[in-house]
Amino acid sequence: MSKQVAVASEHDLIVLGTVAPLHTYLGEMWARRHFAYALADGDLRVKHMNSVLGQMWHLLNPALMILVYYFIFGVFLGARDGIDNYVAFLVAGVISFRYVQAVIIQCTRSVPANIGLIRSVQFPRALVPGAVTIEQTLALLPGLLLVFVVAAVDGAPITWRILLLPAVIGAGASFALGLGFFGARIGASLTDLSQVLPHAFRILLYTSGVLFSLQRSVSNQLILTIFQLNPFYGFVSTVRWSIMAQPLEPLVVGSFLCWALIAPVVGLWYFRRAEHQFGA
C-alpha cells in the first residue's frame, strides 16, 4: 500500500481509503467551500417548499414555541418573577438553544441523508456536517430578527455589545459543529441516534437556563457552578449578554470559549477516523 501511495502522490492521484494529511484536508475543504454553501442553500430552500407559508416557518415555528413556553413557565409557573425583560430573555434563550440543537441533530442525520452524493462525488466528507451548520446559521437569521424586535419592544437595553453578536454566533457554530462531527459519525451507522437526541435536548433545555434564571432557582453554589460549565448555558448566556446586556460570569465565558475551540478540533479528528467508511 505504501508503494501505491508513493506512486499516486508522484502523479497527483488519490488513493481511495487513505486519510490525507490534516493541512491538505483543510485546504480541500476551503477550496470547496462554495460547494458546502450551495448544498446548504439547496437544503434550506427545499424545506417547507410544499407548505403554504413556505420559508416563513423558519420564523413561525420558534415564535409559536416561545408563546407556549411563555404561558407555561412565565405566567403559570412564575418564572418571569424577578427577571427584567423576561420576554426578551425567553426569546433570546429559545432561539439560541434551538440553533445549537438543530445543528447537532441535523448533523447526526446528514451522512445517511446525503449518502448518494457521498458515494458519487469525491470531496472532504466533513463538508456535509459543515453544510448543515451553514444551513442552520442561515435559518437562524429570521430568529435573530425576532430577538431584536422583541428586545426593542420589551425595553431591553441595547449596548455596544451587540456588535460582538456575530463573533458570539460564530463561537456557537464552532461548538455545535464540533459536536455535530461526533453525531455525524455515530449517526452514519446508528440511525436511531437522531430519534433519541430530541429527548436528551429536552433535559438540556431545563438545565441550560433557557426558560428561567438558574441564579434565582439554584441556591447550592457547587451545583450552580456545574450548570455554568454547561456549554449550552454558556452560549445562551453569551447571546443574552450581547443582545440585552445581561450580566455574564467570567467562568461562563471561559468555559464556553474552551468548548468552542476544542470541540471542532476533537470532533473533526473523530469524524475523519471513520470517513473512509462513508463511501469512496
C-alpha positions as CSV (number, residue, x, y, z in Angstrom):
1,M,0.0,0.0,0.0
2,S,2.8,2.4,0.8
3,K,4.3,1.9,-2.6
4,Q,1.0,2.6,-4.2
5,V,0.6,5.8,-2.2
6,A,4.0,6.9,-3.3
7,V,3.3,6.3,-6.9
8,A,-0.1,8.0,-6.7
9,S,1.4,11.1,-4.9
10,E,4.1,11.3,-7.6
11,H,1.3,11.6,-10.3
12,D,-1.1,13.7,-8.2
13,L,-3.6,10.8,-7.9
14,I,-5.8,10.0,-4.9
15,V,-5.7,6.6,-3.4
16,L,-9.2,5.8,-2.1
17,G,-9.4,4.7,1.5
18,T,-6.4,6.7,2.7
19,V,-6.5,9.6,5.0
20,A,-5.0,12.9,3.7
21,P,-2.8,14.9,6.0
22,L,-4.7,17.4,8.0
23,H,-3.4,20.5,6.3
24,T,-4.2,19.0,2.9
25,Y,-7.7,18.1,4.0
26,L,-8.4,21.6,5.4
27,G,-7.1,23.1,2.2
28,E,-9.5,20.9,0.2
29,M,-12.4,21.9,2.5
30,W,-11.6,25.6,1.9
31,A,-11.3,25.1,-1.9
32,R,-14.7,23.5,-1.9
33,R,-16.4,26.0,0.5
34,H,-18.7,27.1,-2.3
35,F,-19.9,23.5,-2.7
36,A,-20.8,23.4,1.0
37,Y,-22.7,26.7,0.8
38,A,-24.6,25.5,-2.3
39,L,-25.5,22.3,-0.5
40,A,-26.8,24.3,2.5
41,D,-28.7,26.7,0.4
42,G,-30.4,24.0,-1.6
43,D,-31.5,22.1,1.5
44,L,-32.8,25.3,3.1
45,R,-34.9,26.1,0.0
46,V,-36.4,22.6,-0.1
47,K,-37.6,22.7,3.5
48,H,-41.2,23.8,3.8
49,M,-41.3,24.2,0.0
50,N,-44.7,22.4,-0.3
51,S,-46.3,24.3,2.6
52,V,-48.5,27.4,2.1
53,L,-46.3,29.7,4.2
54,G,-43.0,28.3,2.9
55,Q,-39.9,29.8,4.5
56,M,-41.9,31.8,6.9
57,W,-42.0,28.6,9.1
58,H,-38.4,29.3,10.0
59,L,-39.8,32.2,12.0
60,L,-43.2,30.9,12.9
61,N,-42.0,27.6,14.5
62,P,-39.8,29.3,17.2
63,A,-42.4,32.1,17.7
64,L,-45.2,29.6,18.4
65,M,-42.9,27.6,20.7
66,I,-41.9,30.7,22.6
67,L,-45.5,31.6,23.0
68,V,-46.2,28.2,24.6
69,Y,-43.2,28.5,26.9
70,Y,-44.2,32.0,28.0
71,F,-47.6,31.0,29.2
72,I,-46.5,27.7,30.8
73,F,-43.3,28.9,32.5
74,G,-43.6,32.7,32.6
75,V,-47.3,33.0,33.6
76,F,-48.4,29.8,35.2
77,L,-45.1,28.8,36.9
78,G,-43.9,32.3,37.7
79,A,-40.5,32.0,36.0
80,R,-40.7,35.7,34.9
81,D,-40.8,36.9,38.5
82,G,-37.6,38.9,39.3
83,I,-36.3,38.8,35.7
84,D,-36.1,42.1,33.9
85,N,-37.4,42.0,30.3
86,Y,-38.4,38.4,30.6
87,V,-40.0,38.2,27.2
88,A,-36.7,39.2,25.5
89,F,-34.8,36.9,28.0
90,L,-37.0,34.0,26.9
91,V,-36.9,34.7,23.1
92,A,-33.1,35.0,23.1
93,G,-32.7,31.8,25.1
94,V,-35.0,29.7,23.0
95,I,-33.7,31.0,19.6
96,S,-30.0,30.4,20.6
97,F,-30.7,27.0,22.2
98,R,-32.7,25.8,19.2
99,Y,-29.9,26.8,16.9
100,V,-27.3,24.5,18.5
101,Q,-29.8,21.8,18.9
102,A,-30.8,21.9,15.2
103,V,-27.1,21.8,14.1
104,I,-26.3,18.8,16.1
105,I,-29.5,16.8,15.3
106,Q,-29.3,17.6,11.6
107,C,-25.6,16.7,11.5
108,T,-26.5,13.3,13.0
109,R,-28.8,12.7,10.0
110,S,-26.5,14.2,7.4
111,V,-24.5,11.2,6.3
112,P,-27.4,8.9,5.6
113,A,-29.4,11.8,4.0
114,N,-26.5,12.5,1.6
115,I,-25.2,9.0,1.1
116,G,-26.0,9.1,-2.7
117,L,-23.9,12.3,-3.1
118,I,-21.1,10.9,-0.9
119,R,-20.8,7.8,-2.9
120,S,-20.9,9.6,-6.3
121,V,-18.6,12.6,-5.8
122,Q,-15.1,12.8,-4.3
123,F,-14.9,15.6,-1.7
124,P,-14.0,16.0,2.0
125,R,-16.9,14.4,3.9
126,A,-16.6,16.9,6.7
127,L,-18.2,19.4,4.3
128,V,-21.5,17.5,4.9
129,P,-21.9,18.5,8.6
130,G,-20.2,21.8,7.6
131,A,-23.1,22.4,5.2
132,V,-25.6,21.6,7.9
133,T,-24.0,24.2,10.1
134,I,-24.2,26.8,7.3
135,E,-27.8,25.9,6.6
136,Q,-28.9,26.3,10.2
137,T,-27.0,29.5,10.5
138,L,-28.9,30.9,7.6
139,A,-32.1,29.7,9.1
140,L,-31.2,31.4,12.4
141,L,-31.3,34.9,10.8
142,P,-35.1,35.3,10.9
143,G,-35.0,34.2,14.6
144,L,-32.3,36.8,15.4
145,L,-34.5,39.4,13.8
146,L,-37.3,38.3,16.1
147,V,-35.0,38.7,19.1
148,F,-34.1,42.2,18.1
149,V,-37.7,43.3,17.6
150,V,-38.8,41.7,20.9
151,A,-35.9,43.2,22.8
152,A,-36.7,46.6,21.5
153,V,-40.4,46.3,22.3
154,D,-39.7,44.8,25.7
155,G,-37.4,47.7,26.6
156,A,-34.2,45.7,27.0
157,P,-31.1,47.9,26.9
158,I,-29.2,47.8,23.6
159,T,-25.5,48.5,24.0
160,W,-22.2,48.3,22.1
161,R,-22.1,44.6,23.0
162,I,-24.5,43.8,20.2
163,L,-21.6,44.5,17.8
164,L,-20.0,41.3,19.2
165,L,-23.0,39.2,18.3
166,P,-21.5,37.8,15.0
167,A,-18.5,36.6,17.0
168,V,-20.8,35.0,19.6
169,I,-22.8,33.2,16.9
170,G,-19.5,32.1,15.3
171,A,-18.4,30.6,18.6
172,G,-21.7,28.8,18.9
173,A,-21.5,27.5,15.4
174,S,-18.0,26.2,16.1
175,F,-19.1,24.4,19.3
176,A,-22.2,23.0,17.5
177,L,-20.2,21.8,14.5
178,G,-17.7,20.1,16.8
179,L,-20.5,18.0,18.5
180,G,-22.1,17.6,15.0
181,F,-18.9,15.8,13.8
182,F,-19.4,13.3,16.6
183,G,-23.1,13.0,15.8
184,A,-22.4,12.6,12.0
185,R,-20.0,9.7,12.5
186,I,-22.2,7.9,15.1
187,G,-25.4,8.6,13.2
188,A,-23.9,7.1,10.0
189,S,-24.1,3.6,11.5
190,L,-26.6,4.2,14.3
191,T,-29.5,5.9,12.6
192,D,-31.7,5.7,15.8
193,L,-29.5,8.3,17.4
194,S,-31.4,11.1,15.7
195,Q,-34.6,9.8,17.3
196,V,-33.0,9.8,20.8
197,L,-31.3,13.1,20.7
198,P,-34.5,15.3,20.9
199,H,-35.3,13.7,24.2
200,A,-31.8,14.5,25.5
201,F,-32.2,18.0,24.4
202,R,-35.4,18.4,26.4
203,I,-33.4,17.7,29.5
204,L,-30.7,20.1,28.4
205,L,-33.4,22.8,27.8
206,Y,-34.3,22.7,31.5
207,T,-30.7,22.7,32.7
208,S,-29.3,25.4,30.5
209,G,-31.2,28.5,31.8
210,V,-33.3,28.9,28.7
211,L,-36.7,29.3,30.4
212,F,-35.8,30.6,33.8
213,S,-32.8,32.1,35.7
214,L,-30.5,29.5,37.2
215,Q,-29.1,32.0,39.7
216,R,-32.6,32.5,41.1
217,S,-33.5,28.8,41.1
218,V,-30.3,27.1,42.3
219,S,-29.1,28.0,45.8
220,N,-26.3,25.5,46.1
221,Q,-23.1,27.2,44.7
222,L,-21.4,23.9,43.7
223,I,-24.5,22.8,41.6
224,L,-24.7,26.3,40.1
225,T,-21.0,26.2,39.1
226,I,-21.6,22.8,37.4
227,F,-24.5,24.3,35.5
228,Q,-22.4,27.3,34.5
229,L,-19.8,24.9,32.9
230,N,-22.6,23.6,30.6
231,P,-21.7,25.0,27.1
232,F,-25.3,25.3,26.1
233,Y,-25.8,27.6,29.1
234,G,-22.7,29.4,28.1
235,F,-23.9,30.1,24.6
236,V,-27.4,31.1,25.7
237,S,-26.0,33.5,28.4
238,T,-23.4,35.0,26.0
239,V,-26.1,35.7,23.4
240,R,-28.2,37.4,26.1
241,W,-25.2,39.4,27.2
242,S,-24.6,40.6,23.7
243,I,-28.2,41.5,22.8
244,M,-29.8,42.7,26.0
245,A,-26.8,43.4,28.3
246,Q,-27.5,40.6,30.7
247,P,-24.7,40.1,33.3
248,L,-22.2,37.4,32.5
249,E,-19.8,35.5,34.8
250,P,-16.2,35.1,33.7
251,L,-16.4,31.4,34.4
252,V,-19.2,31.1,31.9
253,V,-17.3,32.9,29.2
254,G,-14.1,31.0,29.8
255,S,-15.9,27.6,29.7
256,F,-17.9,28.4,26.6
257,L,-14.8,29.6,24.7
258,C,-12.9,26.4,25.6
259,W,-15.8,24.3,24.3
260,A,-15.9,26.4,21.1
261,L,-12.2,26.0,20.5
262,I,-11.7,22.3,21.5
263,A,-15.0,20.7,20.2
264,P,-14.4,21.3,16.4
265,V,-10.8,20.1,16.7
266,V,-11.6,16.9,18.5
267,G,-14.8,16.4,16.6
268,L,-13.0,16.6,13.2
269,W,-10.3,14.2,14.3
270,Y,-13.0,11.7,15.4
271,F,-15.0,12.2,12.2
272,R,-12.0,11.7,9.9
273,R,-11.0,8.4,11.5
274,A,-14.1,6.8,10.0
275,E,-14.6,8.9,6.9
276,H,-13.5,6.2,4.6
277,Q,-16.4,4.1,5.7
278,F,-19.0,6.5,4.3
279,G,-18.1,5.7,0.7
280,A,-15.2,6.2,-1.8
